[in-house]
């Protein structure tokens, strides 16, 4: 990797068409690296969002079950009082 960078920089310093090609290769390499980093960040955020949605859904199910249980208990109490 280091020898590759040294070769690019020597081509840049030498000038001419080789310098332009070396510069374009470096720019393309940098853009590919940034795109990969951005894709990884987006994937991590998507996973976090999916986890939040799953937790919200599970919480709503638990709350619904608790309210239904409470409703059942209240109906039983009401039937015993009358």
PDB file of N, CA, C and O in Angstrom, chain B, residues numbered from 101:
ATOM      1  N   UNK B 101       0.827  -1.190   0.000  1.00  0.00           N
ATOM      2  CA  UNK B 101       0.000   0.000   0.000  1.00  0.00           C
ATOM      3  C   UNK B 101       0.873   1.256   0.000  1.00  0.00           C
ATOM      4  O   UNK B 101       0.621   2.207  -0.741  1.00  0.00           O
ATOM      5  N   UNK B 102       1.914   1.238   0.854  1.00  0.00           N
ATOM      6  CA  UNK B 102       2.796   2.403   0.917  1.00  0.00           C
ATOM      7  C   UNK B 102       3.559   2.601  -0.392  1.00  0.00           C
ATOM      8  O   UNK B 102       3.728   3.729  -0.855  1.00  0.00           O
ATOM      9  N   UNK B 103       4.015   1.504  -0.981  1.00  0.00           N
ATOM     10  CA  UNK B 103       4.756   1.624  -2.233  1.00  0.00           C
ATOM     11  C   UNK B 103       3.842   2.128  -3.351  1.00  0.00           C
ATOM     12  O   UNK B 103       4.294   2.825  -4.259  1.00  0.00           O
ATOM     13  N   UNK B 104       2.558   1.776  -3.283  1.00  0.00           N
ATOM     14  CA  UNK B 104       1.600   2.252  -4.273  1.00  0.00           C
ATOM     15  C   UNK B 104       1.411   3.763  -4.140  1.00  0.00           C
ATOM     16  O   UNK B 104       1.366   4.484  -5.136  1.00  0.00           O
ATOM     17  N   UNK B 105       1.302   4.228  -2.901  1.00  0.00           N
ATOM     18  CA  UNK B 105       1.163   5.672  -2.687  1.00  0.00           C
ATOM     19  C   UNK B 105       2.419   6.422  -3.125  1.00  0.00           C
ATOM     20  O   UNK B 105       2.334   7.502  -3.710  1.00  0.00           O
ATOM     21  N   UNK B 106       3.570   5.848  -2.841  1.00  0.00           N
ATOM     22  CA  UNK B 106       4.829   6.474  -3.256  1.00  0.00           C
ATOM     23  C   UNK B 106       4.878   6.564  -4.777  1.00  0.00           C
ATOM     24  O   UNK B 106       5.314   7.575  -5.327  1.00  0.00           O
ATOM     25  N   UNK B 107       4.433   5.516  -5.453  1.00  0.00           N
ATOM     26  CA  UNK B 107       4.436   5.514  -6.915  1.00  0.00           C
ATOM     27  C   UNK B 107       3.493   6.588  -7.454  1.00  0.00           C
ATOM     28  O   UNK B 107       3.820   7.269  -8.426  1.00  0.00           O
ATOM     29  N   UNK B 108       2.323   6.742  -6.826  1.00  0.00           N
ATOM     30  CA  UNK B 108       1.394   7.781  -7.264  1.00  0.00           C
ATOM     31  C   UNK B 108       1.976   9.174  -7.056  1.00  0.00           C
ATOM     32  O   UNK B 108       1.863  10.037  -7.927  1.00  0.00           O
ATOM     33  N   UNK B 109       2.594   9.386  -5.908  1.00  0.00           N
ATOM     34  CA  UNK B 109       3.145  10.712  -5.642  1.00  0.00           C
ATOM     35  C   UNK B 109       4.341  11.031  -6.532  1.00  0.00           C
ATOM     36  O   UNK B 109       4.517  12.179  -6.938  1.00  0.00           O
ATOM     37  N   UNK B 110       5.159  10.039  -6.838  1.00  0.00           N
ATOM     38  CA  UNK B 110       6.270  10.299  -7.765  1.00  0.00           C
ATOM     39  C   UNK B 110       5.740  10.595  -9.161  1.00  0.00           C
ATOM     40  O   UNK B 110       6.307  11.418  -9.881  1.00  0.00           O
ATOM     41  N   UNK B 111       4.650   9.924  -9.550  1.00  0.00           N
ATOM     42  CA  UNK B 111       4.048  10.208 -10.858  1.00  0.00           C
ATOM     43  C   UNK B 111       3.451  11.611 -10.866  1.00  0.00           C
ATOM     44  O   UNK B 111       3.527  12.312 -11.875  1.00  0.00           O
ATOM     45  N   UNK B 112       2.861  12.023  -9.752  1.00  0.00           N
ATOM     46  CA  UNK B 112       2.306  13.379  -9.666  1.00  0.00           C
ATOM     47  C   UNK B 112       3.403  14.434  -9.778  1.00  0.00           C
ATOM     48  O   UNK B 112       3.244  15.442 -10.467  1.00  0.00           O
ATOM     49  N   UNK B 113       4.516  14.186  -9.091  1.00  0.00           N
ATOM     50  CA  UNK B 113       5.606  15.156  -9.101  1.00  0.00           C
ATOM     51  C   UNK B 113       6.337  15.174 -10.440  1.00  0.00           C
ATOM     52  O   UNK B 113       6.931  16.187 -10.810  1.00  0.00           O
ATOM     53  N   UNK B 114       6.296  14.064 -11.161  1.00  0.00           N
ATOM     54  CA  UNK B 114       6.983  13.997 -12.451  1.00  0.00           C
ATOM     55  C   UNK B 114       6.268  14.842 -13.498  1.00  0.00           C
ATOM     56  O   UNK B 114       6.898  15.336 -14.434  1.00  0.00           O
ATOM     57  N   UNK B 115       4.943  15.012 -13.345  1.00  0.00           N
ATOM     58  CA  UNK B 115       4.193  15.818 -14.299  1.00  0.00           C
ATOM     59  C   UNK B 115       3.807  15.018 -15.535  1.00  0.00           C
ATOM     60  O   UNK B 115       4.104  13.828 -15.643  1.00  0.00           O
ATOM     61  N   UNK B 116       3.148  15.686 -16.451  1.00  0.00           N
ATOM     62  CA  UNK B 116       2.749  15.050 -17.704  1.00  0.00           C
ATOM     63  C   UNK B 116       1.451  14.269 -17.564  1.00  0.00           C
ATOM     64  O   UNK B 116       0.734  14.402 -16.572  1.00  0.00           O
ATOM     65  N   UNK B 117       1.158  13.451 -18.571  1.00  0.00           N
ATOM     66  CA  UNK B 117      -0.098  12.684 -18.554  1.00  0.00           C
ATOM     67  C   UNK B 117      -0.151  11.659 -17.422  1.00  0.00           C
ATOM     68  O   UNK B 117      -1.229  11.362 -16.907  1.00  0.00           O
ATOM     69  N   UNK B 118       0.987  11.125 -17.037  1.00  0.00           N
ATOM     70  CA  UNK B 118       1.035  10.169 -15.915  1.00  0.00           C
ATOM     71  C   UNK B 118       0.569  10.810 -14.621  1.00  0.00           C
ATOM     72  O   UNK B 118      -0.068  10.160 -13.792  1.00  0.00           O
ATOM     73  N   UNK B 119       0.886  12.084 -14.450  1.00  0.00           N
ATOM     74  CA  UNK B 119       0.471  12.795 -13.244  1.00  0.00           C
ATOM     75  C   UNK B 119      -1.040  12.961 -13.208  1.00  0.00           C
ATOM     76  O   UNK B 119      -1.670  12.807 -12.162  1.00  0.00           O
ATOM     77  N   UNK B 120      -1.607  13.275 -14.354  1.00  0.00           N
ATOM     78  CA  UNK B 120      -3.057  13.436 -14.427  1.00  0.00           C
ATOM     79  C   UNK B 120      -3.771  12.115 -14.144  1.00  0.00           C
ATOM     80  O   UNK B 120      -4.768  12.081 -13.423  1.00  0.00           O
ATOM     81  N   UNK B 121      -3.260  11.048 -14.707  1.00  0.00           N
ATOM     82  CA  UNK B 121      -3.853   9.727 -14.473  1.00  0.00           C
ATOM     83  C   UNK B 121      -3.715   9.343 -13.002  1.00  0.00           C
ATOM     84  O   UNK B 121      -4.662   8.833 -12.404  1.00  0.00           O
ATOM     85  N   UNK B 122      -2.553   9.582 -12.419  1.00  0.00           N
ATOM     86  CA  UNK B 122      -2.339   9.265 -11.010  1.00  0.00           C
ATOM     87  C   UNK B 122      -3.284  10.077 -10.126  1.00  0.00           C
ATOM     88  O   UNK B 122      -3.832   9.555  -9.156  1.00  0.00           O
ATOM     89  N   UNK B 123      -3.471  11.341 -10.457  1.00  0.00           N
ATOM     90  CA  UNK B 123      -4.373  12.196  -9.690  1.00  0.00           C
ATOM     91  C   UNK B 123      -5.807  11.694  -9.797  1.00  0.00           C
ATOM     92  O   UNK B 123      -6.527  11.650  -8.799  1.00  0.00           O
ATOM     93  N   UNK B 124      -6.221  11.321 -10.990  1.00  0.00           N
ATOM     94  CA  UNK B 124      -7.582  10.803 -11.170  1.00  0.00           C
ATOM     95  C   UNK B 124      -7.786   9.490 -10.414  1.00  0.00           C
ATOM     96  O   UNK B 124      -8.847   9.274  -9.828  1.00  0.00           O
ATOM     97  N   UNK B 125      -6.790   8.620 -10.421  1.00  0.00           N
ATOM     98  CA  UNK B 125      -6.885   7.353  -9.693  1.00  0.00           C
ATOM     99  C   UNK B 125      -6.984   7.622  -8.192  1.00  0.00           C
ATOM    100  O   UNK B 125      -7.759   6.968  -7.494  1.00  0.00           O
ATOM    101  N   UNK B 126      -6.207   8.579  -7.697  1.00  0.00           N
ATOM    102  CA  UNK B 126      -6.284   8.918  -6.267  1.00  0.00           C
ATOM    103  C   UNK B 126      -7.652   9.481  -5.908  1.00  0.00           C
ATOM    104  O   UNK B 126      -8.209   9.139  -4.864  1.00  0.00           O
ATOM    105  N   UNK B 127      -8.195  10.337  -6.755  1.00  0.00           N
ATOM    106  CA  UNK B 127      -9.515  10.914  -6.494  1.00  0.00           C
ATOM    107  C   UNK B 127     -10.587   9.833  -6.508  1.00  0.00           C
ATOM    108  O   UNK B 127     -11.458   9.803  -5.639  1.00  0.00           O
ATOM    109  N   UNK B 128     -10.522   8.945  -7.497  1.00  0.00           N
ATOM    110  CA  UNK B 128     -11.504   7.860  -7.580  1.00  0.00           C
ATOM    111  C   UNK B 128     -11.383   6.937  -6.370  1.00  0.00           C
ATOM    112  O   UNK B 128     -12.394   6.505  -5.815  1.00  0.00           O
ATOM    113  N   UNK B 129     -10.177   6.640  -5.967  1.00  0.00           N
ATOM    114  CA  UNK B 129      -9.968   5.806  -4.777  1.00  0.00           C
ATOM    115  C   UNK B 129     -10.547   6.454  -3.535  1.00  0.00           C
ATOM    116  O   UNK B 129     -11.180   5.785  -2.719  1.00  0.00           O
ATOM    117  N   UNK B 130     -10.334   7.752  -3.389  1.00  0.00           N
ATOM    118  CA  UNK B 130     -10.874   8.465  -2.237  1.00  0.00           C
ATOM    119  C   UNK B 130     -12.404   8.446  -2.264  1.00  0.00           C
ATOM    120  O   UNK B 130     -13.036   8.239  -1.229  1.00  0.00           O
ATOM    121  N   UNK B 131     -12.997   8.657  -3.426  1.00  0.00           N
ATOM    122  CA  UNK B 131     -14.457   8.652  -3.534  1.00  0.00           C
ATOM    123  C   UNK B 131     -15.046   7.272  -3.233  1.00  0.00           C
ATOM    124  O   UNK B 131     -16.098   7.169  -2.604  1.00  0.00           O
ATOM    125  N   UNK B 132     -14.371   6.221  -3.680  1.00  0.00           N
ATOM    126  CA  UNK B 132     -14.831   4.860  -3.380  1.00  0.00           C
ATOM    127  C   UNK B 132     -14.761   4.611  -1.881  1.00  0.00           C
ATOM    128  O   UNK B 132     -15.680   4.021  -1.312  1.00  0.00           O
ATOM    129  N   UNK B 133     -13.689   5.049  -1.234  1.00  0.00           N
ATOM    130  CA  UNK B 133     -13.529   4.885   0.215  1.00  0.00           C
ATOM    131  C   UNK B 133     -14.615   5.652   0.967  1.00  0.00           C
ATOM    132  O   UNK B 133     -15.193   5.121   1.915  1.00  0.00           O
ATOM    133  N   UNK B 134     -14.900   6.870   0.568  1.00  0.00           N
ATOM    134  CA  UNK B 134     -15.949   7.667   1.211  1.00  0.00           C
ATOM    135  C   UNK B 134     -17.320   7.025   1.021  1.00  0.00           C
ATOM    136  O   UNK B 134     -18.137   7.021   1.941  1.00  0.00           O
ATOM    137  N   UNK B 135     -17.572   6.488  -0.162  1.00  0.00           N
ATOM    138  CA  UNK B 135     -18.864   5.833  -0.422  1.00  0.00           C
ATOM    139  C   UNK B 135     -19.043   4.609   0.466  1.00  0.00           C
ATOM    140  O   UNK B 135     -20.129   4.378   0.997  1.00  0.00           O
ATOM    141  N   UNK B 136     -17.987   3.828   0.630  1.00  0.00           N
ATOM    142  CA  UNK B 136     -18.057   2.654   1.496  1.00  0.00           C
ATOM    143  C   UNK B 136     -18.329   3.072   2.933  1.00  0.00           C
ATOM    144  O   UNK B 136     -19.147   2.460   3.621  1.00  0.00           O
ATOM    145  N   UNK B 137     -17.645   4.111   3.381  1.00  0.00           N
ATOM    146  CA  UNK B 137     -17.838   4.600   4.743  1.00  0.00           C
ATOM    147  C   UNK B 137     -19.274   5.093   4.932  1.00  0.00           C
ATOM    148  O   UNK B 137     -19.893   4.823   5.962  1.00  0.00           O
ATOM    149  N   UNK B 138     -19.799   5.807   3.950  1.00  0.00           N
ATOM    150  CA  UNK B 138     -21.169   6.310   4.011  1.00  0.00           C
ATOM    151  C   UNK B 138     -22.177   5.166   4.015  1.00  0.00           C
ATOM    152  O   UNK B 138     -23.161   5.207   4.753  1.00  0.00           O
ATOM    153  N   UNK B 139     -21.938   4.158   3.204  1.00  0.00           N
ATOM    154  CA  UNK B 139     -22.834   2.995   3.154  1.00  0.00           C
ATOM    155  C   UNK B 139     -22.846   2.264   4.493  1.00  0.00           C
ATOM    156  O   UNK B 139     -23.903   1.849   4.966  1.00  0.00           O
ATOM    157  N   UNK B 140     -21.676   2.105   5.101  1.00  0.00           N
ATOM    158  CA  UNK B 140     -21.602   1.458   6.411  1.00  0.00           C
ATOM    159  C   UNK B 140     -22.362   2.256   7.466  1.00  0.00           C
ATOM    160  O   UNK B 140     -23.065   1.682   8.298  1.00  0.00           O
ATOM    161  N   UNK B 141     -22.220   3.574   7.431  1.00  0.00           N
ATOM    162  CA  UNK B 141     -22.931   4.429   8.384  1.00  0.00           C
ATOM    163  C   UNK B 141     -24.437   4.327   8.196  1.00  0.00           C
ATOM    164  O   UNK B 141     -25.182   4.256   9.173  1.00  0.00           O
ATOM    165  N   UNK B 142     -24.887   4.320   6.961  1.00  0.00           N
ATOM    166  CA  UNK B 142     -26.325   4.206   6.677  1.00  0.00           C
ATOM    167  C   UNK B 142     -26.855   2.863   7.158  1.00  0.00           C
ATOM    168  O   UNK B 142     -27.947   2.801   7.723  1.00  0.00           O
ATOM    169  N   UNK B 143     -26.102   1.787   6.943  1.00  0.00           N
ATOM    170  CA  UNK B 143     -26.532   0.468   7.393  1.00  0.00           C
ATOM    171  C   UNK B 143     -26.646   0.407   8.912  1.00  0.00           C
ATOM    172  O   UNK B 143     -27.587  -0.187   9.440  1.00  0.00           O
ATOM    173  N   UNK B 144     -25.695   1.015   9.618  1.00  0.00           N
ATOM    174  CA  UNK B 144     -25.752   1.031  11.083  1.00  0.00           C
ATOM    175  C   UNK B 144     -26.979   1.807  11.562  1.00  0.00           C
ATOM    176  O   UNK B 144     -27.653   1.383  12.501  1.00  0.00           O
ATOM    177  N   UNK B 145     -27.268   2.931  10.928  1.00  0.00           N
ATOM    178  CA  UNK B 145     -28.431   3.720  11.321  1.00  0.00           C
ATOM    179  C   UNK B 145     -29.723   2.989  11.006  1.00  0.00           C
ATOM    180  O   UNK B 145     -30.680   3.065  11.775  1.00  0.00           O
ATOM    181  N   UNK B 146     -29.764   2.276   9.878  1.00  0.00           N
ATOM    182  CA  UNK B 146     -30.954   1.486   9.544  1.00  0.00           C
ATOM    183  C   UNK B 146     -31.203   0.402  10.586  1.00  0.00           C
ATOM    184  O   UNK B 146     -32.345   0.160  10.978  1.00  0.00           O
ATOM    185  N   UNK B 147     -30.124  -0.255  11.036  1.00  0.00           N
ATOM    186  CA  UNK B 147     -30.267  -1.286  12.068  1.00  0.00           C
ATOM    187  C   UNK B 147     -30.791  -0.682  13.367  1.00  0.00           C
ATOM    188  O   UNK B 147     -31.638  -1.282  14.029  1.00  0.00           O
ATOM    189  N   UNK B 148     -30.300   0.490  13.737  1.00  0.00           N
ATOM    190  CA  UNK B 148     -30.778   1.143  14.956  1.00  0.00           C
ATOM    191  C   UNK B 148     -32.251   1.516  14.834  1.00  0.00           C
ATOM    192  O   UNK B 148     -33.015   1.348  15.784  1.00  0.00           O
ATOM    193  N   UNK B 149     -32.652   2.019  13.675  1.00  0.00           N
ATOM    194  CA  UNK B 149     -34.049   2.393  13.456  1.00  0.00           C
ATOM    195  C   UNK B 149     -34.944   1.163  13.524  1.00  0.00           C
ATOM    196  O   UNK B 149     -36.015   1.206  14.130  1.00  0.00           O
ATOM    197  N   UNK B 150     -34.509   0.057  12.901  1.00  0.00           N
ATOM    198  CA  UNK B 150     -35.294  -1.176  12.952  1.00  0.00           C
ATOM    199  C   UNK B 150     -35.433  -1.685  14.377  1.00  0.00           C
ATOM    200  O   UNK B 150     -36.496  -2.179  14.753  1.00  0.00           O
ATOM    201  N   UNK B 151     -34.368  -1.573  15.182  1.00  0.00           N
ATOM    202  CA  UNK B 151     -34.432  -2.001  16.581  1.00  0.00           C
ATOM    203  C   UNK B 151     -35.413  -1.135  17.358  1.00  0.00           C
ATOM    204  O   UNK B 151     -36.178  -1.651  18.173  1.00  0.00           O
ATOM    205  N   UNK B 152     -35.404   0.160  17.122  1.00  0.00           N
ATOM    206  CA  UNK B 152     -36.337   1.058  17.809  1.00  0.00           C
ATOM    207  C   UNK B 152     -37.775   0.711  17.442  1.00  0.00           C
ATOM    208  O   UNK B 152     -38.650   0.684  18.308  1.00  0.00           O
ATOM    209  N   UNK B 153     -38.020   0.448  16.167  1.00  0.00           N
ATOM    210  CA  UNK B 153     -39.376   0.100  15.720  1.00  0.00           C
ATOM    211  C   UNK B 153     -39.813  -1.225  16.341  1.00  0.00           C
ATOM    212  O   UNK B 153     -40.955  -1.352  16.782  1.00  0.00           O
ATOM    213  N   UNK B 154     -38.918  -2.210  16.381  1.00  0.00           N
ATOM    214  CA  UNK B 154     -39.254  -3.501  16.991  1.00  0.00           C
ATOM    215  C   UNK B 154     -39.566  -3.346  18.484  1.00  0.00           C
ATOM    216  O   UNK B 154     -40.528  -3.926  18.987  1.00  0.00           O
ATOM    217  N   UNK B 155     -38.745  -2.561  19.185  1.00  0.00           N
ATOM    218  CA  UNK B 155     -38.986  -2.327  20.608  1.00  0.00           C
ATOM    219  C   UNK B 155     -40.314  -1.616  20.829  1.00  0.00           C
ATOM    220  O   UNK B 155     -41.039  -1.938  21.771  1.00  0.00           O
ATOM    221  N   UNK B 156     -40.636  -0.669  19.984  1.00  0.00           N
ATOM    222  CA  UNK B 156     -41.913   0.052  20.086  1.00  0.00           C
ATOM    223  C   UNK B 156     -43.080  -0.904  19.870  1.00  0.00           C
ATOM    224  O   UNK B 156     -44.070  -0.865  20.601  1.00  0.00           O
ATOM    225  N   UNK B 157     -42.958  -1.760  18.864  1.00  0.00           N
ATOM    226  CA  UNK B 157     -44.015  -2.725  18.563  1.00  0.00           C
ATOM    227  C   UNK B 157     -44.210  -3.702  19.731  1.00  0.00           C
ATOM    228  O   UNK B 157     -45.341  -3.979  20.131  1.00  0.00           O
ATOM    229  N   UNK B 158     -43.096  -4.225  20.276  1.00  0.00           N
ATOM    230  CA  UNK B 158     -43.178  -5.147  21.413  1.00  0.00           C
ATOM    231  C   UNK B 158     -43.760  -4.455  22.638  1.00  0.00           C
ATOM    232  O   UNK B 158     -44.530  -5.058  23.386  1.00  0.00           O
ATOM    233  N   UNK B 159     -43.399  -3.199  22.846  1.00  0.00           N
ATOM    234  CA  UNK B 159     -43.949  -2.445  23.968  1.00  0.00           C
ATOM    235  C   UNK B 159     -45.445  -2.249  23.825  1.00  0.00           C
ATOM    236  O   UNK B 159     -46.180  -2.364  24.806  1.00  0.00           O
ATOM    237  N   UNK B 160     -45.903  -1.957  22.623  1.00  0.00           N
ATOM    238  CA  UNK B 160     -47.337  -1.798  22.394  1.00  0.00           C
ATOM    239  C   UNK B 160     -48.078  -3.108  22.621  1.00  0.00           C
ATOM    240  O   UNK B 160     -49.172  -3.103  23.185  1.00  0.00           O
ATOM    241  N   UNK B 161     -47.505  -4.229  22.195  1.00  0.00           N
ATOM    242  CA  UNK B 161     -48.138  -5.523  22.432  1.00  0.00           C
ATOM    243  C   UNK B 161     -48.240  -5.812  23.928  1.00  0.00           C
ATOM    244  O   UNK B 161     -49.277  -6.272  24.406  1.00  0.00           O
ATOM    245  N   UNK B 162     -47.176  -5.545  24.657  1.00  0.00           N
ATOM    246  CA  UNK B 162     -47.176  -5.774  26.099  1.00  0.00           C
ATOM    247  C   UNK B 162     -48.218  -4.889  26.777  1.00  0.00           C
ATOM    248  O   UNK B 162     -48.954  -5.351  27.649  1.00  0.00           O
ATOM    249  N   UNK B 163     -48.281  -3.636  26.384  1.00  0.00           N
ATOM    250  CA  UNK B 163     -49.258  -2.719  26.960  1.00  0.00           C
ATOM    251  C   UNK B 163     -50.678  -3.170  26.656  1.00  0.00           C
ATOM    252  O   UNK B 163     -51.545  -3.109  27.527  1.00  0.00           O
ATOM    253  N   UNK B 164     -50.926  -3.619  25.439  1.00  0.00           N
ATOM    254  CA  UNK B 164     -52.252  -4.100  25.058  1.00  0.00           C
ATOM    255  C   UNK B 164     -52.638  -5.325  25.876  1.00  0.00           C
ATOM    256  O   UNK B 164     -53.773  -5.427  26.341  1.00  0.00           O
ATOM    257  N   UNK B 165     -51.708  -6.253  26.057  1.00  0.00           N
ATOM    258  CA  UNK B 165     -51.983  -7.446  26.863  1.00  0.00           C
ATOM    259  C   UNK B 165     -52.273  -7.061  28.311  1.00  0.00           C
ATOM    260  O   UNK B 165     -53.172  -7.621  28.937  1.00  0.00           O
ATOM    261  N   UNK B 166     -51.509  -6.103  28.841  1.00  0.00           N
ATOM    262  CA  UNK B 166     -51.742  -5.669  30.229  1.00  0.00           C
ATOM    263  C   UNK B 166     -53.109  -5.019  30.373  1.00  0.00           C
ATOM    264  O   UNK B 166     -53.813  -5.275  31.350  1.00  0.00           O
ATOM    265  N   UNK B 167     -53.490  -4.192  29.428  1.00  0.00           N
ATOM    266  CA  UNK B 167     -54.805  -3.539  29.497  1.00  0.00           C
ATOM    267  C   UNK B 167     -55.940  -4.556  29.357  1.00  0.00           C
ATOM    268  O   UNK B 167     -56.963  -4.438  30.031  1.00  0.00           O
ATOM    269  N   UNK B 168     -55.766  -5.548  28.491  1.00  0.00           N
ATOM    270  CA  UNK B 168     -56.775  -6.595  28.362  1.00  0.00           C
ATOM    271  C   UNK B 168     -56.888  -7.411  29.644  1.00  0.00           C
ATOM    272  O   UNK B 168     -57.992  -7.774  30.052  1.00  0.00           O
ATOM    273  N   UNK B 169     -55.758  -7.701  30.282  1.00  0.00           N
ATOM    274  CA  UNK B 169     -55.780  -8.406  31.565  1.00  0.00           C
ATOM    275  C   UNK B 169     -56.491  -7.587  32.633  1.00  0.00           C
ATOM    276  O   UNK B 169     -57.274  -8.128  33.414  1.00  0.00           O
ATOM    277  N   UNK B 170     -56.224  -6.297  32.670  1.00  0.00           N
ATOM    278  CA  UNK B 170     -56.875  -5.405  33.627  1.00  0.00           C
ATOM    279  C   UNK B 170     -58.373  -5.340  33.369  1.00  0.00           C
ATOM    280  O   UNK B 170     -59.174  -5.320  34.304  1.00  0.00           O
ATOM    281  N   UNK B 171     -58.739  -5.308  32.111  1.00  0.00           N
ATOM    282  CA  UNK B 171     -60.160  -5.286  31.745  1.00  0.00           C
ATOM    283  C   UNK B 171     -60.850  -6.563  32.232  1.00  0.00           C
ATOM    284  O   UNK B 171     -61.964  -6.514  32.755  1.00  0.00           O
ATOM    285  N   UNK B 172     -60.184  -7.699  32.057  1.00  0.00           N
ATOM    286  CA  UNK B 172     -60.737  -8.978  32.503  1.00  0.00           C
ATOM    287  C   UNK B 172     -60.912  -8.989  34.025  1.00  0.00           C
ATOM    288  O   UNK B 172     -61.943  -9.436  34.528  1.00  0.00           O
ATOM    289  N   UNK B 173     -59.923  -8.504  34.746  1.00  0.00           N
ATOM    290  CA  UNK B 173     -60.008  -8.447  36.213  1.00  0.00           C
ATOM    291  C   UNK B 173     -61.148  -7.540  36.642  1.00  0.00           C
ATOM    292  O   UNK B 173     -61.893  -7.889  37.557  1.00  0.00           O
ATOM    293  N   UNK B 174     -61.303  -6.394  36.012  1.00  0.00           N
ATOM    294  CA  UNK B 174     -62.377  -5.474  36.365  1.00  0.00           C
ATOM    295  C   UNK B 174     -63.753  -6.088  36.084  1.00  0.00           C
ATOM    296  O   UNK B 174     -64.698  -5.887  36.847  1.00  0.00           O
ATOM    297  N   UNK B 175     -63.853  -6.831  34.990  1.00  0.00           N
ATOM    298  CA  UNK B 175     -65.133  -7.494  34.679  1.00  0.00           C
ATOM    299  C   UNK B 175     -65.447  -8.545  35.733  1.00  0.00           C
ATOM    300  O   UNK B 175     -66.600  -8.675  36.145  1.00  0.00           O
ATOM    301  N   UNK B 176     -64.429  -9.308  36.184  1.00  0.00           N
ATOM    302  CA  UNK B 176     -64.642 -10.306  37.227  1.00  0.00           C
ATOM    303  C   UNK B 176     -65.049  -9.658  38.545  1.00  0.00           C
ATOM    304  O   UNK B 176     -65.937 -10.157  39.237  1.00  0.00           O
ATOM    305  N   UNK B 177     -64.411  -8.565  38.887  1.00  0.00           N
ATOM    306  CA  UNK B 177     -64.764  -7.850  40.129  1.00  0.00           C
ATOM    307  C   UNK B 177     -66.194  -7.333  40.037  1.00  0.00           C
ATOM    308  O   UNK B 177     -66.961  -7.455  40.992  1.00  0.00           O
ATOM    309  N   UNK B 178     -66.548  -6.768  38.917  1.00  0.00           N
ATOM    310  CA  UNK B 178     -67.896  -6.237  38.733  1.00  0.00           C
ATOM    311  C   UNK B 178     -68.952  -7.342  38.847  1.00  0.00           C
ATOM    312  O   UNK B 178     -70.013  -7.142  39.437  1.00  0.00           O
ATOM    313  N   UNK B 179     -68.640  -8.520  38.267  1.00  0.00           N
ATOM    314  CA  UNK B 179     -69.609  -9.609  38.307  1.00  0.00           C
ATOM    315  C   UNK B 179     -69.761 -10.149  39.745  1.00  0.00           C
ATOM    316  O   UNK B 179     -70.846 -10.601  40.111  1.00  0.00           O
ATOM    317  N   UNK B 180     -68.711 -10.109  40.552  1.00  0.00           N
ATOM    318  CA  UNK B 180     -68.807 -10.580  41.924  1.00  0.00           C
ATOM    319  C   UNK B 180     -69.519  -9.568  42.826  1.00  0.00           C
ATOM    320  O   UNK B 180     -70.121  -9.944  43.831  1.00  0.00           O
ATOM    321  N   UNK B 181     -69.449  -8.305  42.470  1.00  0.00           N
ATOM    322  CA  UNK B 181     -70.122  -7.269  43.265  1.00  0.00           C
ATOM    323  C   UNK B 181     -71.613  -7.222  43.005  1.00  0.00           C
ATOM    324  O   UNK B 181     -72.369  -6.780  43.870  1.00  0.00           O
ATOM    325  N   UNK B 182     -72.053  -7.658  41.858  1.00  0.00           N
ATOM    326  CA  UNK B 182     -73.481  -7.595  41.553  1.00  0.00           C
ATOM    327  C   UNK B 182     -74.177  -8.902  41.810  1.00  0.00           C
ATOM    328  O   UNK B 182     -75.385  -9.010  41.601  1.00  0.00           O
TER     329      UNK B 182
END
